[in-house]
Amino acid sequence: MKPLSILLVSLSSVLILGFAPASAADPRPNIIVIMADDMGFSDIGCYGGEIQTPHLDGMASEGL
């Protein structure tokens, strides 16, 4: 990875984690961002892909 890319990823993760809810009783929804390089929408099992992705399939079935 290039140093600028590492810096941008680090800063964005710090910003995202900085705004995390303070308590577990917060009624706001949980949001998960998954970043992948060179991945198509049909590469995940829940979208008809050939690769077994049970955890992602479970999150997709329970999500909105």
C-alpha positions in Angstrom: 0.0 0.0 0.0 1.1 3.5 -0.6 1.8 5.7 2.4 -1.0 8.1 1.4 -3.5 5.3 1.2 -2.4 4.0 4.6 -2.8 7.5 6.0 -6.3 7.9 4.5 -7.5 4.5 5.8 -6.1 5.3 9.2 -7.7 8.7 9.4 -11.1 7.5 8.2 -11.1 4.6 10.7 -10.2 7.0 13.5 -13.1 9.3 12.5 -15.5 6.4 12.3 -14.5 4.9 15.6 -14.6 8.4 17.2 -18.3 8.7 16.5 -19.1 5.2 17.9 -22.0 5.2 20.4 -21.1 5.6 24.0 -23.6 3.2 25.5 -25.0 -0.2 24.5 -28.6 1.0 25.1 -28.4 3.6 22.2 -31.4 3.0 19.9 -29.4 4.0 16.7 -28.7 1.2 14.2 -25.4 -0.6 13.9 -23.6 0.1 10.6 -20.8 -2.1 9.2 -18.7 -1.0 6.3 -16.8 -3.7 4.5 -14.1 -2.5 2.0 -12.8 -5.0 -0.5 -10.6 -4.6 -3.6 -11.6 -6.2 -6.9 -14.8 -7.8 -5.6 -18.0 -8.0 -7.6 -21.5 -8.1 -6.2 -21.9 -11.7 -7.1 -18.7 -12.9 -5.3 -20.5 -13.3 -2.0 -22.5 -16.4 -1.3 -25.8 -14.6 -0.5 -25.7 -13.0 -4.0 -25.1 -16.3 -5.8 -21.4 -16.5 -5.7 -19.4 -19.7 -5.7 -17.3 -18.8 -2.6 -18.7 -19.9 0.8 -19.2 -16.8 3.0 -21.4 -18.0 5.9 -20.8 -15.0 8.2 -21.5 -12.5 5.5 -24.6 -14.5 4.4 -25.9 -14.5 8.0 -25.4 -10.7 8.2 -27.2 -10.2 4.9 -30.2 -12.4 6.0 -30.5 -10.5 9.3 -30.0 -7.0 7.8 -32.4 -4.6 6.2 
